[in-house]
Amino acid sequence: MISVARTILHVISFGLLFVHAIQTVNITKLGDDPQTINRLNGESFQQDALVTFNGFQYAVLWVPTANSSVRNAAIRRRSLPNGDWQGFVFTDYNQTDDDGHDIISLGISRGDGTIHLIWDQHDNSLNYRSSLAGVATNPSAVNFTAQLFSPLSDFLPGLESLDKNVHFINVTYPRFLRIPILEDTSADLLLEMRVGQAGQGDDWLYYYTPEKNWTLIGRYLEGVNNNAYINGLDFSTDGVLQTTWTYRDYVNTTGQDVAVEAGPNGPENNHDMDYAYSPDLGFTWHNNWGQIIGNLKVEIPIVPASAGITMFGIPKYGGILNQEAQTLDGKNRMHVLNRENTTGIEQWYHYWRSTDINWTRTPFPLSLATHSINNITRTPTVIGKRGKLVSPPGFDTLLAILPSNSPNSTGLSILSSTPEGHFQDWKILWEISSGCGWEPLFDRYRLNMEDGGDGVLSLYLINGTDVVVMDLDLQLKPMGV
């Protein structure tokens, strides 16, 4: 445990602290954040930058080099709960585009202990590499260096026969997700990524089988003069894969550079809030009412005209942002965080699906702003920093991690609500007035005490020129207590 003096020092460095139930346990630095115009670390769609497995926590980040135009990828690990970070930099790849799409995503196979990385993707060929088996399952037995990892590859191992120009070109937004232990599959890691540019892309799924390789599931979201931007992917407690998304319509970009931070087709063309689920690892997809709308075994994806996918119709210029957040709670209720201006003011909104499959849509109360040092519920903007939703396993509480969108503010607030209050009883649990310079991320696996975690909420934050991990003790009341 850290000393009281060190805790006080961390609090001071992060500005005014307001605590209701949450306690700061530790704050540690991962490395320097590159001083690019657009953020390369800490983007809402980065799934994941921080992963706990087998008593160790792993983190990835871009770090600056002596050449201000070049960044290198770094990976860190530490033993939990409070070991020192150790790691290394991959010097065989130079990141040179100042483009906030170009994050690093990290996944770990439970079965064989391989670590998987994809990085620097915005409408370009795949950049994939993985470690030797056993690196994560027996971490104390290996010297954690770059020599443990394969060379970069522009395809997924095991899928050499696939046409790269169909599957592994124009890649953006790679996401890994650990597959829960299921009776009907030995696969333990899922990969999702978009192929194609904004307004014309499709989303594809793959799974990894330990000690084997990657397998194609298929194209599950097909754009038709548009593309889907998912808020995330999550498995329910019974192994059902669920996702929500918004669509962005196509804009003719002939003669323009689309592989840029903010291209000619922006969030003003986003519309609707959509939902689907798959009971069989992504091969078959159902709408909210259980009707089959996609069957990847016969190459039938979900399309914009698929029946029953739109839960809320939100018009273009309606203020909905792409890729904000979603989570499933312990009762398998889907929760989505996004924002709208459909009432005339941009507000964060909470959309949720009840156990009887009905959806509710409510704005975060503006009245909470008067109780917030960050004026938090009055700050969201059309393209402001995106937040996260967290439902800690074993606790009947939904948390919203909201970064201030006010100009020049680096404040961060954590709000909570409960099913007893129909998720409308939002209150402020914890706040800092500074220390969150970009979009907060969290370690979904460390939270889960049923899957090897210790229940601590680890936040991945950009604090000035530092990339840091802040560990929080939630001090929540377990369900039924």
C-alpha positions as CSV (number, residue, x, y, z in Angstrom):
1,M,0.0,0.0,0.0
2,I,1.2,3.6,-0.6
3,S,1.8,5.9,2.2
4,V,-0.6,8.6,3.4
5,A,1.9,11.3,2.3
6,R,2.1,9.9,-1.2
7,T,-1.7,9.8,-1.4
8,I,-1.9,13.4,-0.4
9,L,0.7,14.3,-3.0
10,H,-1.2,12.5,-5.7
11,V,-4.5,14.3,-4.7
12,I,-2.8,17.7,-4.9
13,S,-1.4,16.9,-8.4
14,F,-4.8,16.0,-9.6
15,G,-6.6,19.1,-8.3
16,L,-9.5,19.4,-5.9
17,L,-10.9,16.0,-4.9
18,F,-14.5,15.3,-3.8
19,V,-15.2,11.9,-2.4
20,H,-18.5,10.4,-1.4
21,A,-17.7,6.6,-1.3
22,I,-14.7,6.1,-3.5
23,Q,-11.1,6.2,-2.3
24,T,-8.0,6.7,-4.3
25,V,-5.6,3.8,-3.7
26,N,-2.7,4.5,-6.0
27,I,-1.6,6.6,-9.0
28,T,1.3,5.4,-11.1
29,K,2.9,6.7,-14.3
30,L,3.1,4.5,-17.4
31,G,5.1,6.9,-19.5
32,D,5.2,10.2,-21.3
33,D,2.3,11.1,-23.6
34,P,3.4,12.2,-27.1
35,Q,2.7,15.9,-27.5
36,T,0.8,15.5,-30.8
37,I,-2.1,17.7,-31.9
38,N,-4.4,14.7,-31.8
39,R,-4.4,12.2,-28.9
40,L,-2.8,8.8,-29.6
41,N,-3.4,7.3,-26.1
42,G,-6.7,7.1,-24.3
43,E,-9.5,7.0,-27.0
44,S,-12.9,5.7,-26.1
45,F,-12.8,2.9,-28.8
46,Q,-9.5,1.6,-27.4
47,Q,-10.5,-1.9,-26.4
48,D,-8.3,-2.4,-24.5
49,A,-5.4,-0.3,-23.3
50,L,-5.4,-1.8,-19.7
51,V,-6.0,-5.5,-19.1
52,T,-5.6,-7.7,-15.9
53,F,-4.9,-11.4,-16.2
54,N,-3.4,-13.9,-13.8
55,G,-2.4,-11.5,-11.1
56,F,-0.7,-9.0,-13.5
57,Q,-1.9,-5.9,-15.1
58,Y,-0.8,-5.0,-18.6
59,A,-0.9,-1.6,-20.3
60,V,-0.1,-0.2,-23.8
61,L,0.8,3.3,-24.9
62,W,2.6,5.3,-27.6
63,V,5.7,7.0,-26.2
64,P,7.6,9.9,-27.8
65,T,11.1,9.5,-29.3
66,A,14.0,11.9,-29.8
67,N,12.4,12.8,-33.1
68,S,9.2,14.7,-32.4
69,S,7.5,13.3,-35.5
70,V,8.0,9.7,-34.4
71,R,6.4,7.6,-31.7
72,N,7.1,4.0,-30.6
73,A,4.7,1.5,-29.1
74,A,5.3,0.5,-25.5
75,I,3.9,-2.3,-23.3
76,R,4.1,-2.4,-19.5
77,R,3.1,-4.9,-16.8
78,R,3.0,-5.0,-13.0
79,S,2.1,-7.5,-10.4
80,L,-1.1,-6.6,-8.5
81,P,-2.0,-5.0,-6.3
82,N,0.9,-2.5,-6.2
83,G,3.9,-3.8,-8.0
84,D,6.2,-1.5,-10.0
85,W,5.6,-1.2,-13.7
86,Q,8.1,-2.9,-16.0
87,G,8.2,-3.1,-19.7
88,F,9.8,-2.1,-23.0
89,V,9.5,-0.2,-26.2
90,F,9.1,-1.8,-29.7
91,T,11.7,0.1,-31.7
92,D,11.1,-1.8,-35.0
93,Y,8.0,0.3,-35.9
94,N,7.7,4.1,-36.2
95,Q,4.3,5.7,-35.8
96,T,4.3,9.0,-37.7
97,D,0.7,10.0,-38.4
98,D,-0.8,12.6,-36.1
99,D,-4.1,10.9,-36.1
100,G,-6.2,10.0,-33.0
101,H,-7.6,6.8,-34.7
102,D,-4.2,5.2,-34.4
103,I,-4.4,3.7,-31.0
104,I,-2.9,0.4,-29.6
105,S,-5.3,-2.4,-28.7
106,L,-4.4,-5.3,-26.4
107,G,-5.9,-8.7,-25.8
108,I,-4.8,-11.7,-23.8
109,S,-5.6,-15.4,-24.4
110,R,-6.6,-17.1,-21.2
111,G,-5.9,-20.5,-22.6
112,D,-2.3,-20.2,-23.8
113,G,-1.1,-16.9,-22.3
114,T,-0.4,-15.2,-25.6
115,I,-0.6,-11.4,-25.7
116,H,-2.0,-9.9,-28.9
117,L,-1.5,-6.4,-30.2
118,I,-2.9,-4.3,-33.1
119,W,-1.8,-0.7,-33.6
120,D,-1.7,2.4,-35.8
121,Q,-4.9,1.6,-37.8
122,H,-6.8,4.2,-39.8
123,D,-7.8,2.9,-43.3
124,N,-4.5,1.0,-43.7
125,S,-3.2,-2.6,-43.8
126,L,-3.3,-4.6,-40.6
127,N,-0.5,-4.2,-38.1
128,Y,-0.7,-7.3,-35.8
129,R,1.8,-9.1,-33.6
130,S,1.6,-11.6,-30.7
131,S,3.8,-13.1,-28.0
132,L,4.9,-16.6,-27.4
133,A,2.6,-18.9,-25.5
134,G,2.9,-18.8,-21.7
135,V,4.0,-15.2,-21.4
136,A,0.9,-14.2,-19.5
137,T,0.1,-17.6,-17.9
138,N,3.5,-17.9,-16.4
139,P,4.7,-14.2,-16.2
140,S,7.4,-14.7,-13.5
141,A,9.2,-17.3,-15.7
142,V,9.8,-15.0,-18.6
143,N,12.2,-12.0,-19.2
144,F,9.6,-9.5,-20.4
145,T,11.3,-8.1,-23.6
146,A,10.4,-7.5,-27.2
147,Q,12.1,-10.8,-28.1
148,L,9.0,-12.6,-26.8
149,F,6.9,-11.1,-29.7
150,S,6.5,-12.0,-33.3
151,P,7.4,-9.7,-36.2
152,L,4.6,-7.5,-37.4
153,S,2.1,-9.2,-39.7
154,D,-0.4,-7.8,-42.2
155,F,-2.8,-10.8,-41.7
156,L,-4.0,-12.9,-38.8
157,P,-2.1,-16.1,-38.3
158,G,-4.2,-19.1,-39.5
159,L,-6.0,-17.0,-42.1
160,E,-3.2,-16.8,-44.7
161,S,-5.6,-18.0,-47.4
162,L,-8.0,-15.1,-47.0
163,D,-7.8,-12.3,-49.5
164,K,-5.9,-9.4,-47.8
165,N,-7.6,-6.9,-50.0
166,V,-11.0,-7.9,-48.5
167,H,-10.2,-8.7,-44.9
168,F,-7.0,-6.9,-43.9
169,I,-6.9,-3.6,-45.8
170,N,-8.4,-0.3,-44.8
171,V,-8.5,-1.5,-41.2
172,T,-9.7,0.9,-38.3
173,Y,-10.9,0.4,-34.7
174,P,-9.5,-3.0,-33.7
175,R,-11.1,-4.3,-30.5
176,F,-10.3,-7.4,-28.4
177,L,-12.7,-9.0,-26.0
178,R,-12.1,-12.0,-23.8
179,I,-14.6,-14.8,-24.4
180,P,-16.1,-16.3,-21.2
181,I,-15.7,-20.0,-20.6
182,L,-18.4,-21.6,-22.7
183,E,-19.4,-25.2,-23.1
184,D,-19.6,-25.2,-26.9
185,T,-16.3,-23.5,-27.8
186,S,-12.6,-23.5,-26.8
187,A,-12.1,-20.0,-28.3
188,D,-11.2,-17.4,-25.7
189,L,-10.5,-14.1,-27.5
190,L,-12.7,-12.1,-29.9
191,L,-11.5,-9.5,-32.4
192,E,-13.7,-6.9,-34.0
193,M,-12.6,-4.3,-36.6
194,R,-13.9,-2.1,-39.3
195,V,-12.8,-2.6,-42.9
196,G,-13.5,0.5,-45.1
197,Q,-13.6,4.2,-44.6
198,A,-16.1,6.3,-42.7
199,G,-19.6,6.1,-44.3
200,Q,-18.7,2.9,-46.3
201,G,-17.2,0.4,-43.9
202,D,-18.2,-3.0,-42.7
203,D,-17.5,-4.6,-39.3
204,W,-15.9,-8.1,-39.1
205,L,-15.4,-10.6,-36.3
206,Y,-12.7,-13.2,-35.7
207,Y,-12.0,-15.6,-32.8
208,Y,-8.8,-17.0,-31.4
209,T,-8.4,-20.6,-30.2
210,P,-5.5,-21.2,-27.7
211,E,-2.6,-23.2,-29.2
212,K,-4.2,-22.9,-32.6
213,N,-4.8,-19.7,-34.4
214,W,-7.4,-17.2,-35.6
215,T,-10.7,-18.2,-37.3
216,L,-13.0,-16.0,-39.4
217,I,-16.5,-15.6,-38.0
218,G,-17.6,-13.2,-40.7
219,R,-18.9,-9.7,-41.6
220,Y,-21.7,-9.0,-39.1
221,L,-22.4,-5.3,-39.8
222,E,-22.6,-4.3,-43.4
223,G,-22.8,-0.7,-44.4
224,V,-25.1,0.4,-47.2
225,N,-24.1,3.9,-48.1
226,N,-23.1,4.2,-44.4
227,N,-21.2,2.4,-41.7
228,A,-21.9,1.4,-38.1
229,Y,-19.9,2.8,-35.2
230,I,-20.3,0.4,-32.3
231,N,-20.3,1.6,-28.6
232,G,-18.6,-1.6,-27.7
233,L,-18.9,-5.4,-27.4
234,D,-19.9,-7.2,-24.2
235,F,-20.8,-10.8,-23.2
236,S,-23.6,-11.3,-20.8
237,T,-23.3,-13.7,-17.8
238,D,-24.8,-16.5,-20.0
239,G,-22.4,-15.9,-22.9
240,V,-24.6,-13.8,-25.2
241,L,-22.6,-11.3,-27.2
242,Q,-24.3,-7.9,-27.4
243,T,-23.5,-4.6,-29.2
244,T,-25.1,-1.2,-29.8
245,W,-24.2,1.3,-32.5
246,T,-25.0,4.4,-34.4
247,Y,-24.9,4.8,-38.2
248,R,-23.0,7.4,-40.2
249,D,-24.1,8.1,-43.7
250,Y,-21.8,8.2,-46.7
251,V,-20.5,11.5,-48.0
252,N,-18.6,11.7,-51.3
253,T,-15.0,12.3,-50.5
254,T,-13.5,11.9,-54.0
255,G,-10.2,13.8,-54.2
256,Q,-10.1,14.3,-50.4
257,D,-7.8,12.7,-47.8
258,V,-10.1,10.5,-45.7
259,A,-7.4,9.0,-43.6
260,V,-7.1,12.0,-41.3
261,E,-8.2,12.9,-37.8
262,A,-11.4,14.6,-38.8
263,G,-12.3,13.9,-42.3
264,P,-15.0,15.4,-44.5
265,N,-17.6,13.0,-43.0
266,G,-18.1,13.8,-39.3
267,P,-20.5,13.1,-36.5
268,E,-23.1,15.5,-37.9
269,N,-24.0,12.5,-40.1
270,N,-24.5,10.1,-37.2
271,H,-28.0,8.9,-36.6
272,D,-30.1,6.4,-34.5
273,M,-29.3,4.1,-31.6
274,D,-29.3,0.4,-32.7
275,Y,-29.0,-2.9,-30.9
276,A,-28.5,-6.6,-31.7
277,Y,-27.3,-9.8,-29.9
278,S,-25.7,-13.1,-30.7
279,P,-26.2,-16.3,-28.7
280,D,-23.5,-18.2,-30.6
281,L,-20.3,-16.2,-30.5
282,G,-21.3,-13.9,-33.4
283,F,-22.4,-16.4,-36.0
284,T,-26.1,-15.7,-35.7
285,W,-27.6,-12.3,-34.8
286,H,-31.0,-11.4,-33.3
287,N,-32.9,-8.2,-32.9
288,N,-34.4,-7.0,-29.6
289,W,-37.4,-9.3,-30.0
290,G,-35.4,-12.4,-30.8
291,Q,-35.9,-12.5,-34.5
292,I,-32.9,-13.6,-36.6
293,I,-31.5,-10.8,-38.6
294,G,-28.1,-12.1,-39.5
295,N,-26.5,-15.5,-40.2
296,L,-22.8,-15.3,-40.9
297,K,-22.7,-19.1,-41.6
298,V,-24.4,-18.2,-44.9
299,E,-22.8,-14.7,-45.2
300,I,-26.0,-12.8,-44.3
301,P,-24.9,-9.8,-42.2
302,I,-27.0,-7.2,-40.4
303,V,-27.8,-4.3,-42.7
304,P,-29.4,-0.9,-42.0
305,A,-32.7,-2.2,-43.2
306,S,-32.7,-5.2,-40.9
307,A,-35.9,-5.5,-38.9
308,G,-36.1,-4.2,-35.4
309,I,-32.5,-3.0,-34.9
310,T,-33.3,0.7,-34.2
311,M,-34.2,1.3,-30.6
312,F,-34.3,5.0,-30.8
313,G,-34.6,7.1,-34.0
314,I,-32.2,10.0,-33.7
315,P,-31.9,12.3,-36.7
316,K,-28.7,13.5,-38.3
317,Y,-27.5,16.7,-36.6
318,G,-29.2,15.2,-33.5
319,G,-26.0,15.3,-31.5
320,I,-25.4,11.6,-31.1
321,L,-21.7,10.8,-31.0
322,N,-20.0,7.7,-32.3
323,Q,-18.3,5.1,-30.0
324,E,-19.2,6.5,-26.6
325,A,-19.9,3.6,-24.2
326,Q,-21.9,0.6,-23.3
327,T,-21.9,-2.1,-20.6
328,L,-24.0,-5.0,-19.3
329,D,-24.9,-5.2,-15.6
330,G,-25.2,-8.3,-13.5
331,K,-28.9,-8.8,-14.6
332,N,-27.8,-8.7,-18.2
333,R,-29.4,-5.3,-18.8
334,M,-27.7,-3.4,-21.6
335,H,-26.7,0.2,-20.7
336,V,-25.6,2.8,-23.3
337,L,-24.0,6.2,-22.8
338,N,-24.2,8.8,-25.5
339,R,-25.4,12.3,-26.1
340,E,-28.1,14.2,-28.0
341,N,-29.2,17.8,-28.7
342,T,-32.8,16.8,-29.6
343,T,-34.2,18.9,-26.8
344,G,-32.3,21.9,-27.9
345,I,-29.3,21.4,-25.6
346,E,-26.5,18.9,-25.8
347,Q,-26.9,16.4,-23.0
348,W,-25.5,13.1,-22.0
349,Y,-28.2,10.4,-22.3
350,H,-28.6,7.0,-20.7
351,Y,-30.3,4.3,-22.8
352,W,-31.0,0.9,-21.1
353,R,-32.7,-2.4,-21.8
354,S,-34.7,-4.0,-19.0
355,T,-34.9,-7.7,-18.2
356,D,-38.3,-7.7,-20.0
357,I,-36.5,-6.2,-23.1
358,N,-38.1,-2.8,-22.9
359,W,-35.8,0.2,-23.6
360,T,-35.7,3.5,-21.7
361,R,-34.1,6.7,-22.7
362,T,-33.4,9.5,-20.2
363,P,-31.0,12.5,-20.1
364,F,-28.6,12.9,-17.2
365,P,-30.2,15.5,-14.9
366,L,-29.0,19.0,-15.5
367,S,-29.7,19.7,-11.8
368,L,-26.7,17.6,-10.8
369,A,-24.5,20.3,-12.2
370,T,-25.1,22.5,-9.2
371,H,-23.6,19.8,-6.9
372,S,-20.6,19.2,-9.2
373,I,-17.2,20.9,-9.0
374,N,-17.1,20.2,-12.7
375,N,-20.6,21.4,-13.5
376,I,-20.5,18.0,-15.2
377,T,-24.0,17.3,-16.6
378,R,-24.1,20.7,-18.4
379,T,-20.7,20.3,-20.2
380,P,-21.1,17.7,-23.0
381,T,-20.5,19.0,-26.5
382,V,-21.0,17.5,-29.9
383,I,-17.5,16.3,-30.3
384,G,-16.3,16.5,-26.7
385,K,-14.4,13.9,-24.6
386,R,-16.4,10.7,-24.4
387,G,-17.2,8.9,-21.1
388,K,-17.6,5.3,-19.9
389,L,-20.2,3.2,-18.2
390,V,-19.2,0.6,-15.6
391,S,-21.3,-2.0,-13.8
392,P,-19.0,-3.6,-11.2
393,P,-19.7,-7.4,-11.0
394,G,-21.5,-8.3,-7.8
395,F,-22.8,-4.8,-7.1
396,D,-26.2,-3.4,-8.0
397,T,-24.8,-0.1,-9.1
398,L,-24.2,1.6,-12.5
399,L,-21.4,4.1,-12.7
400,A,-20.9,6.8,-15.3
401,I,-17.3,8.0,-15.7
402,L,-17.7,11.5,-17.3
403,P,-14.9,13.7,-18.4
404,S,-15.7,17.4,-18.4
405,N,-16.2,18.8,-21.9
406,S,-15.8,22.4,-20.8
407,P,-13.1,24.4,-22.6
408,N,-9.7,23.7,-21.2
409,S,-11.1,21.6,-18.3
410,T,-9.5,18.3,-17.3
411,G,-12.0,17.5,-14.6
412,L,-13.5,14.0,-14.2
413,S,-16.6,12.9,-12.3
414,I,-18.0,9.5,-11.4
415,L,-21.8,9.3,-11.0
416,S,-23.9,6.4,-9.8
417,S,-27.5,5.1,-10.2
418,T,-29.4,2.0,-9.2
419,P,-32.1,-0.3,-10.6
420,E,-34.3,0.6,-7.5
421,G,-34.3,4.2,-8.8
422,H,-34.9,3.0,-12.4
423,F,-31.5,4.3,-13.2
424,Q,-32.7,7.9,-12.8
425,D,-31.4,8.4,-9.3
426,W,-28.0,9.7,-10.4
427,K,-25.7,11.1,-7.7
428,I,-22.1,12.3,-7.7
429,L,-19.8,9.8,-6.0
430,W,-16.3,11.2,-6.8
431,E,-14.7,14.0,-8.7
432,I,-11.4,15.6,-9.5
433,S,-11.2,19.1,-10.9
434,S,-8.1,18.3,-13.0
435,G,-6.1,15.3,-14.2
436,C,-8.1,13.9,-17.1
437,G,-6.8,15.5,-20.2
438,W,-8.5,13.1,-22.6
439,E,-11.0,10.2,-22.7
440,P,-10.9,7.9,-19.6
441,L,-10.5,4.2,-20.1
442,F,-10.7,1.4,-17.4
443,D,-9.6,-2.2,-16.8
444,R,-12.8,-4.2,-17.2
445,Y,-11.0,-7.4,-16.0
446,R,-9.5,-6.1,-12.8
447,L,-13.0,-5.2,-11.6
448,N,-14.3,-8.7,-12.0
449,M,-13.5,-10.7,-8.9
450,E,-15.3,-13.8,-10.4
451,D,-12.7,-13.8,-13.2
452,G,-9.4,-13.3,-11.3
453,G,-9.7,-9.5,-10.6
454,D,-9.6,-7.9,-7.2
455,G,-12.5,-5.4,-7.6
456,V,-10.4,-2.3,-8.0
457,L,-11.4,0.2,-10.6
458,S,-8.2,1.1,-12.6
459,L,-8.5,4.2,-14.8
460,Y,-6.2,4.9,-17.7
461,L,-5.8,8.7,-17.9
462,I,-3.9,11.4,-19.7
463,N,-2.7,13.9,-17.0
464,G,-0.8,16.7,-18.7
465,T,2.2,15.1,-20.3
466,D,1.9,11.8,-18.4
467,V,-0.1,8.6,-19.1
468,V,-1.1,7.3,-15.7
469,V,-3.1,4.6,-14.0
470,M,-5.3,5.7,-11.1
471,D,-6.6,2.9,-8.9
472,L,-9.9,3.4,-7.0
473,D,-11.5,1.4,-4.2
474,L,-15.2,1.7,-5.0
475,Q,-16.4,0.8,-1.5
476,L,-19.8,-0.3,-2.9
477,K,-22.4,-2.4,-1.2
478,P,-22.7,-5.9,-2.7
479,M,-26.1,-7.0,-4.1
480,G,-28.5,-8.3,-1.5
481,V,-26.7,-6.5,1.4
